[in-house]
Amino acid sequence: MTEQSPHGRGRTKPARRHGPRIALAAVTTGAVAAVSLIALSGTAHAASTLGASAAAGGRYFGTAVAANHLGEASYAATLDAEFNAVTPENEMKWDAVEASRNTFTFSAADQIVGHAQSKGMKIRGHTLVWYSQLPSWVSSLNATDLKSAMDNHITQVMRHYKGEIYAWDVANEAFQDGGSGARRSSPFQDKLGDGYMEEAFRTARAADPDAKLCYNDYNIDGVNAKSNAVYAMVKDFKARGVPIDCVGLQGHFNSQSPVPGDYQQNLQRFADLGVDVQITELDVAGSGTAQANSYSTVVNACLAVSRCTGMTVWGITDKYSWRSGDTPLLFDGNYAKKAAYTAVLTALGGSDSGGTSAGTTNGGTSAGTTNGGTSTGTTNGGTTNGGATGGGTPPAGQGCTAAFRLVSAWTGGYQVEVSVLNSGSGALSGWTTAWTQPSGQTIANLWNAVQGTSDGRTTAHNAAYNGQLAVGASTTFGYVVNGGPPPTSLTIDCQSA
Ligand code: G3I
């Protein structure tokens, strides 16, 4: 059966509506049977992958997935071997599915859903109502129109995937950081008031009664003012019969924001309200033992809370992480298993078979160059510390190198990825790149860095979250160009800050 979106983009759906759920149940049952066998004969082995180990305990272990990497063999192989759940990293967000009002584009999200279904994986939907990645047409609506656009968005997207999504992040990041416990300013909050949240959850329940409906946020991992505010909202919803089934705790950790000491207690207090909890976007900046220990703490906390139904890491490989300079994931840029991987597998009760998913096993740290992507174009090294970006002489030992990669090209435009490598002998706290943009070609959009100009050249310096690079570590930023043809190579100078 082919379901057509309202605008003709189709996706072949499995004939069985609840295919993924049945398939997962089969996996789980198989895993449970294997555990029983251990008790009976003592000859069976512990599961050797993240997904199978989690399934043995009745949970899922998932990852965020980007549709444009599915064609990369190592990416897909690692996904398929290790994980039993996926969350589209960007493809289900408002700007991706409804860039223009009431025109829905599901092709990229469908690609991920189709892949997951073919492998029997659970799917988390991310996300329906969020202040970010929101098209400008939404922000410009008046209150009445905005409510109707929000309800329509929720309804159309959830109906498209009706029966296929395990849990939806109905609302994302709606509370402020800090001690106020207040709601974050957003078009929804500012024009519709607190009631928009309840409206969103009620609309979501009507659109797909089988999907679990979650509220998802970051910095709510421990007991603090922000998590207290979310807790109060969930408690109020449960008391008044507003449909809510789960709270997603994102779990983006680093040295400034480590796994809190009361993490398990916080998971448990939400669960005690009568909702499931899920770790939805786990990643931990760092490397080696410290990183591995943080991962174990998170997994052990989830396993200790019966209503913690699963964990999702926010990406497979460090090289495609939204903060790749922090090397926060379980596989390095070459898909080698890191110490953090082994820690998670062990905490889940699994045992490494000694084999590899796609790369080589690497128990150590994962810093290094991460240039193993699917290059459809040309890669060339840039120059180190080319002085064209200004800013004076960098401290001794500090240096960086930038490399250009053509990701894709089309008539009238192309996309570039630039990797920035700390090629010096000291840690970097910031970097600036500079290049000469081909004449007549303009940058339409640049991400994961801050664009500027200097001496007639285009510059890009680190974003707030990817300036710090350990020796040998790298990060990437990207941009889209209007105009063509794309250069076959481009010299990009790099200077440390
Ligand atoms: O790849 C496209 C390119 O084809 C397109 O032309 C260009 C135009 O904007 O965008 C490129 O996409 C970028 C995308 O990352 C892929 O790298 C987007 O600009 C960029 O905004 C996007 O960043 C995402 C970020 O959310 C946006 O807020 C990250 O990938 C994604 O990991 C991150 O995920 C969020 C969760 O949704 C919510 N919680 C925090 C988490 C981390 O920030």
Boltz pocket constraint, residues with backbone or C-beta under 6 A from the ligand:
constraints:
  - pocket:
      binder: B
      contacts: [[A, 89], [A, 90], [A, 132], [A, 133], [A, 172], [A, 218], [A, 250], [A, 281], [A, 322], [A, 415], [A, 445], [A, 447], [A, 478], [A, 480]]
      max_distance: 6.0
